[in-house]
């Protein structure tokens, strides 16, 4: 009995041992598998961290484009919360477009896996995020995986694209006005010509130049000039259609391409619209500036069928408009080519005229209408060309102005006139010599100091020199103009305003300037004596001048009748052919002698 009990106990113990061993083995196997899993997870952790840290969106899919994995950047790029990315179609997660056409991302994955080739789109790819409609420029690629799937990698390149677009804009546009520059205009022009040739269309080119812009820059500074250019560009753009192109050619020149025209008159109407648009004052800070534009027009194919040829002809037409009537528009005509060639020759000859002493001054006498004595003369520039003979100012002064040669020539005129005044003083003739200043001269830096130096060098008092300045020169820059006039007055010189009563010299602006006299232009004097009412305008101008305590000087007097009417109106002085033509200094001296002899006989 005891032996049986011991046998049973031994068997039970053995079973327990076997069961324990089995459990121990199972536990060991579980620990082994757990340890392997932990080791695998430990190995994968750095790779997962790396995927999360990549500065790109990474998306793992099966062969059909269903998302198995995506990192945080992919979630952010797609705009979806973390739980909703896995298991979705990659097409739904990434609504991609390439050059405006939709891309099926799942189809891209399928083709990539099937062909075992990398698919890459570096430019023109866009992600349109559905959650907020945001447009994101991307660079994406799809690569096949060995275990029957694919991985998509997307980079957000929006900042780089914006930088590229900005650089491209800078390369093709003017930095001040934002308009296309000459390079960009050339490209558009070539496309426009090609289109017009294919469709047998009409195309127009307008060359636009701001009149007297240099005076704005010189007188008021480049900051004001830049603001004028920007405002000018804005107004011009409002005058054209979206299919047209406005570009800045350089400086104060603009060029406009008008496409899809039906008639030549269409281009002319645009030019007239531009001229009207810039006519209203430009309010720049404390200044209210009058700005005008001269426009030249050339048409394809009537005037030329070449880009450069059309631009050149529009440029020629613009200069012709500026010479004939600033602030107007002219269409190109073949004669302008000859005129331009002649102008080039003329400018070259003028550059040498000063060096070769070909310029000379003639003087036109001016009479005091109260005493009927010659009290002054007006200095007039003449050019004695070695082949052409004596050239009148109207034939060369515009060229001097446009080429800036007026500055050295104007300095010579002033110095010569002052020296002549000194000579007459020495002879006992105290005559006031009137010298005209152009806008370029008037707003030249240190002009008052230069004039003072010329007076000092000759030893002539300022009271012997009168400066004549066009009213339009002052109206455009009244603030600086007043300061310069005061400097001239401090030198003792008298100031006379020309263009009195014309469009460039409105009467109501006269009281602002420290001046001594106004000149009544020949166009008003010509009407005197024709009828009883013709003198009303001149009479009113003389009265207004006297009300402002200014002298009234009549120009262009050609008859005794005009002279007497002016004297009866109380006009202070006059000059013109009736009193004496412009002549060399010895002719003035002979005239003075004749008047003296006549006075003695009386």
C-alpha positions in Angstrom: 0.0 0.0 0.0 2.8 2.3 0.9 4.6 1.3 -2.2 1.6 2.1 -4.4 1.2 5.5 -2.7 4.8 6.3 -3.3 4.4 5.3 -7.0 1.4 7.5 -7.4 3.2 10.4 -5.8 6.2 9.9 -8.1 4.0 9.8 -11.2 2.2 13.0 -10.1 5.5 14.7 -9.5 6.7 13.7 -12.9 3.6 15.1 -14.5 4.0 18.3 -12.7 7.6 18.5 -13.8 6.7 17.8 -17.4 3.9 20.4 -17.2 6.3 22.9 -15.7 8.9 22.2 -18.3 6.3 22.6 -21.0 5.2 25.9 -19.6 8.8 26.9 -19.2 9.5 26.2 -22.8 6.4 28.0 -23.9 7.4 31.0 -21.7 10.9 30.9 -23.2 9.5 30.7 -26.7 7.2 33.7 -26.0 10.1 35.7 -24.5 12.1 34.9 -27.6 9.4 36.1 -29.9 8.8 39.2 -27.8 12.4 40.0 -27.7 12.7 39.6 -31.5 9.7 41.8 -32.0 11.2 44.4 -29.6 14.5 44.2 -31.5 12.7 44.6 -34.8 10.8 47.6 -33.4 14.0 48.9 -32.0 15.6 48.6 -35.5 12.6 50.3 -37.2 12.3 53.2 -34.8 15.2 55.2 -36.3 13.8 54.7 -39.8 10.4 55.9 -38.7 11.9 58.9 -37.0 13.9 59.6 -40.1 10.7 59.5 -42.3 9.0 61.9 -39.9 11.9 64.2 -39.9 12.3 64.4 -43.7 11.5 67.9 -45.2 9.2 66.1 -47.7 5.9 64.4 -47.8 6.4 60.6 -47.9 3.4 58.3 -48.7 3.6 54.5 -48.9 0.9 52.7 -50.9 0.0 49.2 -52.3 0.1 48.5 -56.0 -3.4 50.0 -56.3 -2.6 53.3 -54.7 -4.2 52.7 -51.3 -2.3 54.5 -48.6 -0.5 52.2 -46.1 1.8 54.9 -44.5 2.3 58.6 -44.6 4.4 60.9 -42.5 3.4 64.1 -40.8 4.4 66.3 -43.7 2.2 64.3 -46.0 -0.7 64.7 -43.6 -0.1 68.5 -43.5 0.4 68.8 -47.2 -2.9 66.9 -47.9 -4.6 68.9 -45.2 -6.2 65.8 -43.5 -6.2 64.8 -39.8 -3.9 61.8 -38.9 -6.6 59.0 -38.6 -8.0 59.7 -42.1 -4.9 59.2 -44.2 -4.2 55.5 -44.0 -6.6 53.4 -46.1 -7.6 56.2 -48.4 -6.8 56.4 -52.1 -3.8 58.5 -52.9 -5.8 60.2 -55.6 -8.3 61.4 -53.0 -5.5 62.5 -50.6 -3.5 64.3 -53.3 -5.6 66.2 -56.0 -2.6 66.8 -58.4 -2.4 68.8 -61.6 0.3 69.2 -64.2 0.3 72.2 -66.5 -3.4 72.6 -65.8 -4.4 69.0 -66.5 -5.5 66.7 -63.6 -3.3 63.8 -62.6 -4.7 60.4 -61.3 -2.1 59.7 -58.6 -3.4 56.1 -58.1 -2.9 55.5 -61.8 0.6 56.8 -61.5 1.3 54.3 -58.7 -0.2 51.4 -60.7 1.9 52.3 -63.8 5.0 52.8 -61.7 4.7 49.3 -60.0 3.7 47.6 -63.3 6.7 49.1 -65.2 9.1 49.1 -62.2 10.2 52.6 -63.2 10.5 55.9 -61.3 8.0 58.6 -62.4 9.1 62.2 -61.7 7.5 65.6 -62.3 9.9 68.4 -61.5 8.1 71.5 -63.0 4.5 72.5 -63.5 3.0 70.3 -60.8 0.4 71.8 -58.5 -1.5 70.4 -55.5 -4.9 72.0 -55.1 -5.8 71.2 -51.5 -9.5 70.5 -51.1 -9.8 71.4 -47.4 -9.0 75.0 -48.0 -8.5 75.5 -51.7 -4.8 76.3 -51.3 -2.6 76.1 -54.4 0.8 74.5 -53.6 3.6 74.1 -56.2 5.1 70.6 -55.7 7.9 68.5 -57.1 6.8 64.9 -56.8 8.2 61.4 -57.7 6.8 57.9 -57.5 9.2 54.9 -57.0 8.3 51.1 -57.0 9.0 49.0 -53.9 10.2 45.5 -53.9 7.3 44.2 -51.9 4.5 45.1 -54.4 3.9 48.7 -53.6 5.2 52.2 -54.2 6.4 55.2 -52.3 5.5 58.8 -53.3 7.8 61.7 -52.3 6.5 65.3 -52.6 8.4 68.6 -52.0 6.6 71.9 -51.4 8.5 74.2 -53.9 6.1 77.2 -53.7 8.7 79.5 -52.1 11.2 78.6 -54.8 8.7 79.1 -57.6 7.7 82.5 -56.2 11.4 83.5 -56.1 11.9 82.2 -59.7 8.8 84.2 -60.8 10.1 87.3 -59.1 13.4 87.0 -60.8 11.7 86.4 -64.1 9.5 89.5 -63.5 12.6 91.6 -62.7 14.4 90.4 -65.8 11.4 91.4 -68.0 9.9 94.4 -66.3 10.8 98.0 -65.4 11.5 98.3 -61.7 10.0 101.8 -61.4 6.7 101.4 -63.3 6.2 97.7 -63.3 5.7 97.8 -67.1 7.4 95.3 -69.5 10.9 96.4 -70.4 12.4 96.6 -73.9 13.3 92.9 -73.8 9.8 91.7 -72.9 8.3 94.2 -75.3 10.5 92.8 -78.1 9.3 89.3 -77.4 5.6 90.3 -77.4 6.1 92.4 -80.5 7.6 89.5 -82.4 4.6 87.3 -81.4 2.2 90.1 -82.4 3.9 90.5 -85.8 3.7 86.7 -86.4 0.0 86.6 -85.5 -0.8 89.6 -87.7 1.0 87.9 -90.6 -0.9 84.7 -90.2 -4.3 86.4 -90.0 -3.5 89.4 -92.3 -4.2 91.8 -89.5 -3.4 95.3 -88.6 -1.0 96.3 -85.8 0.0 99.7 -84.4 3.0 101.0 -82.5 2.9 104.2 -80.5 6.1 105.9 -79.4 5.3 108.2 -76.5 7.6 110.8 -75.0 6.9 113.2 -72.0 7.5 116.8 -73.1 9.9 118.8 -70.9 10.5 116.0 -68.5 14.1 116.9 -68.0 13.1 120.2 -66.6 11.1 118.3 -63.9 14.0 116.1 -63.0 16.5 119.0 -63.0 14.2 121.4 -61.2 12.3 119.3 -58.7 14.6 116.3 -58.3 14.6 112.7 -59.4 12.2 111.5 -56.7 9.5 113.8 -58.1 10.4 112.7 -61.6 10.1 109.1 -60.7 6.6 109.7 -59.3 5.6 111.5 -62.5 6.8 108.5 -64.5 4.9 106.0 -62.4 1.7 108.1 -62.6 2.2 108.6 -66.3 2.5 104.8 -66.8 -0.6 104.2 -64.8 -2.7 106.6 -66.9 -1.4 105.2 -70.2 -2.2 101.7 -69.1 -5.8 102.7 -68.5 -6.1 103.9 -72.1 -5.4 100.5 -73.7 -7.0 97.0 -73.8 -5.7 93.9 -72.1 -4.5 92.5 -75.4 -2.3 95.6 -75.9 1.2 96.1 -74.3 2.6 99.2 -72.7 6.3 99.1 -72.1 8.9 101.6 -70.8 11.5 102.1 -73.5 13.8 104.1 -71.2 14.0 107.5 -69.5 10.7 109.3 -70.3 9.9 107.3 -73.4 7.2 104.6 -73.5 6.2 102.3 -76.4 2.8 100.7 -76.9 1.8 97.7 -79.0 -1.8 97.8 -80.3 -2.9 94.4 -81.7 -6.0 93.2 -83.5 -6.8 96.6 -85.0 -9.6 97.0 -87.5 -8.7 100.5 -88.9 -5.8 102.9 -88.7 -8.1 105.3 -86.9 -8.3 102.9 -84.0 -4.6 103.5 -83.2 -5.1 107.3 -83.6 -8.0 107.3 -81.2 -5.8 105.5 -78.6 -3.1 108.1 -79.1 -5.7 110.9 -78.6 -7.0 109.2 -75.5 -3.5 109.0 -74.0 -2.9 112.7 -74.7 -6.1 113.6 -73.0 -5.5 111.3 -70.0 -2.1 112.9 -69.2 -3.4 116.5 -69.7 -4.9 116.8 -66.2 -2.4 118.0 -63.5 -0.1 115.6 -61.9 -0.3 116.2 -58.1 3.0 115.1 -56.7 3.4 116.1 -53.0 3.2 119.9 -52.9 3.5 120.3 -56.7 0.7 120.4 -59.3 2.5 119.7 -62.6 1.3 120.1 -66.1 2.5 117.2 -68.2 2.1 116.7 -71.9 3.0 113.9 -74.2 4.1 113.8 -77.9 3.1 110.6 -79.7 4.3 109.0 -82.9 2.4 106.2 -84.7 3.5 103.6 -87.2 1.3 100.7 -88.6 2.0 97.2 -89.7 2.0 96.4 -92.6 1.4 99.9 -94.1 4.5 101.6 -92.8 6.8 98.6 -92.3 6.7 94.8 -91.8 9.7 94.5 -89.5 9.8 95.0 -85.7 12.8 97.3 -85.6 11.6 99.2 -88.6 8.2 99.9 -87.1 9.7 101.1 -83.8 12.2 103.4 -85.7 9.4 104.9 -87.7 7.1 105.5 -84.7 10.1 107.1 -83.0 10.6 109.4 -86.0 6.9 110.3 -86.0 7.1 111.2 -82.3 10.0 113.6 -82.8 8.2 115.2 -85.7 5.2 115.7 -83.5 7.4 117.2 -80.8 8.9 119.7 -83.3 5.6 120.6 -85.0 3.3 120.8 -81.9 4.4 119.3 -78.6 1.6 117.4 -77.0 0.2 116.1 -80.3 0.2 112.9 -82.3 1.6 112.3 -85.8 1.6 109.2 -88.0 4.8 108.3 -89.8 5.3 109.7 -93.2 8.2 108.9 -95.6 9.4 112.6 -95.5 10.2 112.2 -91.8 13.1 109.8 -92.8 14.7 112.6 -94.8 14.1 115.1 -92.0 15.6 112.8 -89.5 18.7 112.4 -91.6 19.0 116.1 -92.1 18.5 116.6 -88.3 21.4 114.2 -87.6 23.7 116.2 -90.0 22.5 119.4 -88.4 23.2 118.2 -84.8 26.7 117.2 -85.8 27.4 120.5 -87.4 26.0 122.4 -84.3 28.4 120.5 -82.1 31.3 122.1 -84.0 29.7 125.5 -84.5 30.6 126.7 -81.0 34.2 125.5 -81.3 34.6 127.2 -84.7 33.0 130.5 -83.6 30.2 130.2 -86.1 27.6 131.6 -83.8 26.8 135.3 -83.6 24.4 137.6 -81.9 22.1 140.1 -83.6 20.1 142.7 -81.6 16.6 144.0 -82.2 15.9 147.5 -80.8 13.2 148.1 -78.3 11.5 151.5 -78.0 10.1 153.2 -74.9 6.7 154.3 -76.1 6.5 157.2 -73.6 9.8 158.8 -74.7 10.1 157.2 -78.2 13.7 156.5 -77.4 15.6 153.2 -77.9 16.3 152.0 -74.4 17.0 148.4 -74.9 17.7 145.6 -77.4 16.9 141.9 -77.5 19.7 139.5 -78.2 18.9 137.0 -80.9 21.1 134.0 -81.8 22.3 133.5 -85.4 24.4 130.8 -87.0 26.7 131.7 -89.8 27.2 128.3 -91.4 30.3 128.1 -93.8 28.1 126.5 -96.6 24.5 127.3 -95.7 25.1 131.0 -94.9 23.1 132.7 -92.2 20.8 130.2 -90.5 17.7 131.5 -88.6 16.9 130.3 -85.0 13.7 128.4 -86.0 15.8 126.1 -88.1 18.3 125.0 -85.4 17.0 126.0 -81.9 14.8 122.9 -81.6 17.8 120.7 -82.3 19.8 122.6 -79.7 17.1 122.1 -77.1 16.6 118.4 -77.8 20.3 117.6 -77.8 21.1 119.6 -74.6 23.6 121.7 -76.7 21.5 124.7 -75.6 23.5 124.7 -72.3 26.9 125.5 -73.6 25.5 127.7 -76.4 23.2 129.5 -73.9 26.2 130.2 -71.7 28.0 131.7 -74.7 25.0 133.8 -75.6 24.8 135.2 -72.1 28.5 136.0 -71.8 28.5 137.6 -75.3 25.5 139.7 -74.5 27.0 140.9 -71.2 30.2 141.8 -72.9 28.3 143.8 -75.6 26.4 145.6 -72.9 29.8 146.6 -71.3 31.0 147.8 -74.7 27.9 150.0 -75.2 28.2 151.4 -71.7 31.7 152.4 -72.5 30.4 154.3 -75.6 27.8 156.1 -73.5 24.8 154.0 -74.5 23.2 152.5 -71.4 21.0 149.9 -73.1 19.1 147.0 -71.4 20.0 143.8 -73.2 17.3 141.1 -73.1 18.4 137.5 -73.1 16.1 134.5 -73.4 16.5 131.5 -71.1 15.2 128.1 -72.1 13.7 125.7 -69.6 16.9 123.6 -69.7 19.0 126.7 -68.9 16.6 128.1 -66.3 16.6 124.9 -64.2 20.2 124.2 -64.6 22.0 123.8 -61.3 23.6 127.0 -60.1 22.2 129.1 -63.0 21.9 132.2 -60.8 25.5 131.9 -59.7 26.7 131.4 -63.3 24.9 134.5 -64.4 26.3 136.5 -61.5 29.8 135.3 -62.5 29.3 136.4 -66.1 28.2 139.9 -64.9 31.2 140.1 -62.5 33.7 139.0 -65.2 32.5 141.8 -67.5 32.1 144.4 -64.7 28.5 145.0 -65.8 25.7 145.9 -63.3 22.7 143.5 -63.3 20.4 146.3 -64.2 21.7 146.3 -67.8 20.5 142.7 -68.4 16.9 141.6 -68.6 16.1 137.8 -68.6 13.1 136.7 -70.7 11.6 133.4 -69.5 8.6 131.6 -71.0 5.6 131.4 -68.6 5.2 127.7 -69.3 8.6 127.1 -67.8 7.6 128.6 -64.5 4.0 127.2 -64.4 5.3 123.6 -64.4 7.7 124.2 -61.4 6.4 127.3 -59.7 8.0 126.6 -56.3 11.6 126.3 -57.5 11.0 128.9 -60.2 10.1 131.5 -57.6 13.3 130.9 -55.7 15.5 131.2 -58.9 13.7 134.4 -59.9 14.4 135.9 -56.5 18.1 135.1 -57.0 18.1 136.9 -60.3 16.3 139.9 -58.8 19.0 140.0 -56.1 21.6 140.4 -58.8 19.7 143.5 -60.0 18.4 142.0 -63.2 14.9 142.6 -64.5 12.7 139.6 -65.4 10.3 139.5 -68.3 7.7 136.8 -68.9 7.0 135.7 -72.4 3.9 133.8 -73.7 1.8 136.1 -71.7 -1.9 135.2 -72.2 -1.3 132.0 -74.3 -2.0 128.5 -73.2 1.4 128.0 -71.6 1.1 131.3 -69.7 -2.3 131.7 -68.0 -3.0 135.2 -66.7 -4.2 134.1 -63.3 -0.8 132.5 -62.5 1.2 135.7 -63.1 0.8 137.2 -59.6 2.8 134.4 -58.1 6.1 135.3 -59.6 8.6 138.1 -58.7 8.8 139.6 -62.2 9.1 143.1 -63.7 7.5 142.9 -67.2 5.4 140.8 -69.5 5.7 140.4 -73.2 2.5 140.5 -75.3 3.1 138.0 -78.1 2.9 138.8 -81.8 -0.2 136.8 -82.3 -2.2 139.4 -80.3 -0.4 142.4 -81.9 -1.3 141.2 -85.4 -5.0 141.8 -84.7 -4.4 145.5 -83.9 -5.8 147.9 -86.5 -7.9 145.4 -88.3 -11.2 146.5 -86.7 -12.4 148.6 -83.8 -12.8 145.7 -81.5 -9.5 143.9 -82.2 -7.6 145.8 -79.6 -9.8 144.6 -76.7 -7.6 141.7 -75.7 -4.3 143.7 -75.9 -5.9 146.5 -73.9 -7.0 144.1 -71.2 -3.6 142.5 -71.0 -1.9 145.9 -70.7 -4.4 146.9 -68.0 -3.8 143.7 -66.1 0.0 144.1 -66.3 -0.3 147.6 -64.9 -2.6 146.4 -62.1 0.1 144.0 -61.1 2.6 146.9 -61.3 4.4 145.3 -64.2 5.5 146.8 -67.5 3.8 145.7 -70.7 6.1 145.1 -73.7 4.6 144.4 -77.1 6.5 142.1 -79.6 6.2 141.9 -83.3 5.1 145.4 -84.1 5.0 145.8 -87.9 3.2 149.0 -88.6 2.9 152.6 -87.5 -0.8 152.0 -86.8 0.0 149.2 -84.3 2.6 151.4 -82.6 0.2 154.3 -82.1 -2.6 152.0 -80.8 -0.2 150.5 -78.3 0.9 153.9 -77.1 -2.7 155.0 -76.7 -3.4 151.9 -74.6 -0.5 152.8 -72.3 1.8 149.9 -73.4 5.3 150.7 -72.0 7.6 149.4 -74.8 7.6 147.7 -78.1 9.8 146.1 -80.7 9.4 144.6 -84.1 10.2 145.1 -87.8 8.6 148.5 -87.9 11.2 149.8 -85.3 14.1 147.9 -86.7 15.1 144.4 -87.7 17.7 142.4 -85.7 21.1 143.5 -86.7 24.8 143.3 -85.8 26.0 145.6 -83.0 27.3 148.2 -85.4 23.8 148.4 -86.9 22.3 149.1 -83.5 24.9 151.9 -83.0 23.9 153.4 -86.3 20.3 153.3 -85.4 21.0 154.9 -82.0 22.9 157.7 -83.9 19.9 158.2 -86.2 17.5 158.5 -83.3 19.8 161.0 -81.5 20.1 163.1 -84.6 16.3 163.1 -85.1 15.8 164.1 -81.5 18.2 167.0 -81.8 16.4 168.3 -84.9 13.2 168.2 -83.0 
